[in-house]
Amino acid sequence: MTDGDLEVEVPALLDGMRVDRVVAFLGGVSRSKASELVAGGKVLVDGVETTSGSTPVTRGSLLRIATAHRAVAGLRADPDVPFEVVHYDESLVVVDKPAGVVVHPGAGRTEGTLVSGLAARFPDLLDRDGIGDPSRPGIVHRLDRGTSGLLVVARTAEAFASLVGQFSSRTVERRYLALVAGHVPEEHGVVDAPIGRSSRTPTLMTVSADGRPAVTRYTVLHRYSELNGVPTPVDATLLSVHLDTGRTHQIRVHMAAIGHPVVGDGRYRAGARPRPGGRRAPFVAPGPEVLEPGRLFLHAAELGFEHPETGDRVRWSSTLPADLDGLIN
């Protein structure tokens, strides 16, 4: 193995997990690529070559993965990407992402991403191994382009491994504020429905018996019959939403599935229920402060986890941005 290989200690939260999954998590590669690395003898656990992907690893084991040197030639730092740094230290950065900013390159989008902005403010992200995919260094979770709010980014291999483990074991606390179409009758609710990729539209997710487990919990904060002083075609309800899992588009898919799509969501809008006597139509926020195209009334308001270095439980919160706050107040 070469000097460019990734070497990292298996965190406690990944104890007992299959080695191919651990390689995928910590190496920032796909499951198929991780399987190839294991089968090809490119992975050592405590100095011993491991070629079976199902082999479990234990906490504290030293994992060494033969990877290419970080290829970041296509990633350019961009100081003009807007976002707020809420907290930073040697291990991590917590940012407040505005709506409209894509988290990382993909699907033809290579510039103007949050990663590019982070690279401008924290250039060490481009030089460190063990913090995931070189095209998205330090990224352990993401927010949709139209979603605003809090997101944590790892700056070291140890922090990356710890945060990946915490997300995997579902110990990260995430609370969102979501305005959804319709009158949600119950004060509290749980949507427990697996989510998978749609067979009809591969770019969309859907509730599917063949999907991965997904659990969303919500509490009603307020119900509205008008927004910004203007009566609405359907009622709207402000929810506090907690994620037990972190599937792609989870809140959007689950809310639409129960007939209450997120306001502003043009992709998952099926099932919006009109007020009795009202017309049935996709929910659109009225008034002079209509949400911008692609903007969701979805905000990552709270984020909490165990700090990778200190072990302390840390939490941050973010208030509603002006465009969302102005719509309901």
ABEGO torsion letter per residue (X at the ends): XBAABBBBBBBAAABGBBAAAAAAAAAGBBAAAAAAAAAAGABBBGGBBBABAABBBBBGBBBBBBBBBBBAAABBBBAABBBBBABBBAABBBBBBBBGBBABBEGGBABGBAAAAAAAABAAAAABBGAEBAABBGBABBBBAABBEBBBBBABAAAAAAAAAAAAAGABBBBBBBBBBEBBABABBBBBBBBBBBAABAABBBBBAABBBBBBBBBBABBBABBGGBBBABBBBBBBBBBABBBBGAAAAAAAAAGBBBBGBAABABGBBBBBGBBBBBBBBBEAABBBBGBBBBBBABBBBBBAAAGBBBBBBBBBBAAAAAAAX
